[in-house]
């Protein structure tokens, strides 16, 4: 077994993050796999790849709509297979799901939909979750080792946001959304961070308009879930709240696999 560091980060614009001090971030953490969400660009729009990322295999899945959504996975390990979307039967025109299959595990890099805009987008988000759960149940039946990283756009429990009562009727903390994360756990997946850190005030997103990060009034909506079969292989899980550049901060795991 070898130790691998996997980092996930909603960068809220990959071109902007590349103009910031990303080289020092890569030097300090040196991830084996780096997953970005909400890249807001197509591959041909990204002109200046940081020097350190040129040593990675790169897989982009962008939205059809310009400047919207999209994910990319950078990997020092070449995957055996790369797939886009949840399945061949489910269109993914918004660039939300990138699946890389390795020898010992399957990695999903996902930018979950946001349901705040209106009821139609909330319904889209709920259906997205339900479709994913169907796929993940199949992985459990097959005894696959699965890692699901990304911006889930849902705070799971009351300790995952600073003001739960005030947000109980807001998409991102609706009971109907939180129950889907309950189901993810019930079918055999584990929230890696909570196996190591039970503390409150561990957040990954802060409203930039209200400068909420300065007051640590945030939400934990970025997660790394894994199948229960490999929880024992997780050596650390963390929130890298000292890393700036986006309205989200990165999350990470160290896994021996």
N, C-alpha and C positions, 0 to 999 in steps of 0.2 A: 504494500500500500504506500501511496505517496500523499503528502499533504498538499492540498490545493486550496488557494484562496479565490473565492468567487465574490465579486462586488456588483451590486445593482444600484443604479442611480437614474432618477428622472432628472434629466439635465435641462429641461425646458428650453431646448434649442442647442443643438450640437455645435453649430458654427460659433455661437457666443461662448460656449464653454471651452472651445479650442483656442479662443483668443485670450483666455484667462490662464492662470498659472497651473495648467493641468500637468505639466511635466513634473513638478515637485510632488503632486499627488501620486502620480504613477511611480515615481522614485521611492516614495515613502511606503506605499502599500504593495506595489508590484503584484497586481492580481494575475492569476493564471487565466481567469475568464472575467471579462468586464462587460456588463450588460447595461446599455443606455435605453431609456424610454423617452418618449416625446422629443424626438430628435428634430422634427420640423424641417426636414430637408431630404432630398434625394441624394443618392451617392454621387451623382455627377455635379452636385452643387457644393460638395465638400472639397475644397481645393487644397488646403494645407493640413494634412494629417500630422499630428505630433510625431516627432522622431521615434519615440518609444513605442508608439502604437504601430509603427511600420513593421515591427517584429511579430505582429499578431495576424492570424487569419481573421478576415473581416466579412461579416454577413449582414447586409442591410435589408430591411423590409419597410419600405416607405409607403405612406398613404397616397392614394391617387390624387387627393386634394393637396395642392402645393402649400408648404409651410404649416402642415398639420400632422399631429400624431407621429407615428413611426417608431421603430425600434432598430437597434443594431447590437450584435454580439461580436466582441473581439475575443479571440481565443488563442492562447499559445499552443493548445492541443488541437490538432486537426480533427474535426468531427467525422464520424463514419457516414453521417447523413445529415442534411439540412432541409427543413421543411418550413413552409410559410402558411400561417393560418392554423386553425384548430383541426380541420380536416378538409378533404377534397370537396366535401358536400356543403361546407359552410364558407361563403365568400368572406374575404378579409380585405376589403378595399381601403380600410382605415389603417392598415399596417400595424396591427396590434399584437400578433403572436408570431414568434420566431422559435422554432424547435430545433435544437441540435442534439443529435444522438452520439454518445461516446461509447467506448467499450464497456464501461462499468456503470454509466448512468445516463439519464435523459434530462436535458435542461430546457425548461420553458422560460423564455424572456417575454413578459407580457405587460402591455400597457392597457389596463382595464378601462372601460368607458366610465366617464363621469356622468352622473344622472341629475345634476343640479339644474340643467337648462330648462327642461320641461318634462312632462309625463312621458312623452314619446321617447326621450333619451333615457329616462329611468327604466322604461320597459325594455329598451335595447340593452341596457346594462344588466338587468336581471336575466334576460334570455342568454346573454353572453356567459354569465356565471353558470347558468344551468347547463349550457352546452359544454363548458369546460369540465364541470363535475362529471358529466357523462363520460367524457374522455378519460378523466383521472380514475374513475371507477374501473375502466377497462385495464388501465395500467396496474391497478392493485390486483386484479384477477390474474394478470400475467406475471405478478411478482417483480415488476420493474422497479428499479431504483430511480426515483423521480425527484427533481428539484424544480420548484416553481418560484422564480424571482420576478419582482416588478412592482409597479405602482398599482395597488389593488383598488384605490379610490374608495376604500371603506375602512373606517376605524372599527375594530372588532368589539372591544369591551369598553366600559367606562374609564378604565385606566389608560386607554389609548388616545384620549384627547383631553384637553385642559378644561373644557366646559361642556360636559356631556348633557346636562339638563337643558341648557340653552340650545343645543343642537339636535335634540331628540326628534325633531320634525324636519330636519334638513337631510337631503340626500347625501349619503356618505356615512350617516349614522342612523338610518332608519332601521327599525326592527327587521323588516323584510330583507334588507341587505345584510345585516349582521348574522341573520339566521343561515345565510348561504356560507358564511365562514364557519359557523357551527357545523354545518353539514360536511364541509371540507375536512374538518377534524374528525367527525364521526366516521367518515369512510376510510380513515387511516393515514391522515397527514398531520404533521406537527409544525407549529409556529416556532421556528428555531430560536428566536430571540428569547422567548419566554421560558425556554429550558435553562437559560443562563441568567437572565435578568428579570427579576420580579418587580423591580422598582416602578414607581409612577414617574411621570414627567419625562418619558422617553418618546420623543416625537421625531417625525421625519419630514413634516411639511408645516410651513408657517405662512400665513397670509401676508404677502409683501406690501399690500396697500395699507394695512394697519400697522406695519412694522412689528408684527407679532413675534418675530424671532428674537428681537431684543428683550422681550418680556417672557419668552418661552411659552407663549400661548399657542400651542400647536396641536397637530393631529399625527398619530402614527398610522400611516396608510401605505407605507412601503414595507413589504414583507419578503421573507424567504421561507417558504414551506417546503418540507421534504416528506417522503414516505417514511412511515414509522420504522421500516426496515433499516434505514441508514441514520437514524437519530444518534445511535451509539458512535457513529463515525464523525459526528460534528464535534470539533474540539473547541470552537469558539463561535459566537454569533454576536454581532455588534451593530450599533448605530454610530456612524462617523459624523457626529454633529459638529465637529470642528472644521469640516470641509464646507466652504462656501462656493458660490458661483451660480446657484439655482435657488428656487424657493423650496426645493427638497434637499435633503442631504443623503449621502449614500448609506447603504446597509451592506453588511458583509457576513460571510461565514468562512471558517477554516474547516476543511473536511479531509479526513484520511480515507482514500478510496482508490 
